[in-house]
Amino acid sequence: MAKRSHNEVKESLRELTRIFQPKDPRKFVREYVRKYRITGGYEEELTSLVEHEMGKMRSSVG
């Protein structure tokens, strides 16, 4: 990934997911990748990370 290490990107995305609680994980990841200039090919992995994090948030609420 661009200038950040892979783990830093993942942790940053987890934190932003908890803060913004996006409705559309794919759109959220696309905007994140574009804004922070992450190299291509990681969208699917990052999208699944956001979906997983959202699932954890939902299960902890109920």
N, C-alpha and C positions, 0 to 999 in steps of 0.2 A: 504494500500500500504506500501511497505517496511519501510524505516526509515523516509521518507518525508510524509507530510500530503497530502491528496488528492488534495487540491487546489494548493499547491506548484508544484506538478507534472503537473497539467493541465496548469498552467501559464508558466512553463518552456517549455512545449511542444508547446504551442502557440507561444512563442518567437522563438523557434528553427524552427518552421514552417515558420514564417515570414522571418527568416534569410536565411534558406536553400531552401525554396520553392520546396519541394520534388515532383518528378514526380509520384511516387508510394506511396500513403499514408500508405498502409498495410506494405510494406517493411520498410518504415521509422519508423513506430511504433514498428515493430518487433525488429529492431536494437536498438531503444531507450529503450525498455523494457529489452533487453539483457544487454545493456551497463550499465544501471543504476539499474539493479537487482530489477525491479518492480515485485511484486508478480503476479502470473498468474490470468487470468480471467478479466483483464481490457483492453485487446487488442481491443475489439470491440468498447468500449466506447471511448478509446483514438483515434482510427482510425476515428470514426465519428467526434470527436473534430478537428482532423487535416483536414478532408474533409470540415468541416464547415468553418474553418479559411481560407482555400485555396479559398473557394467560396467567402468569404468576400473580399479577396485580389483581385480576378478577377473582382468583381463588382465595386470596387473602382478605378480600373485602367481605365475602359472604360467609 
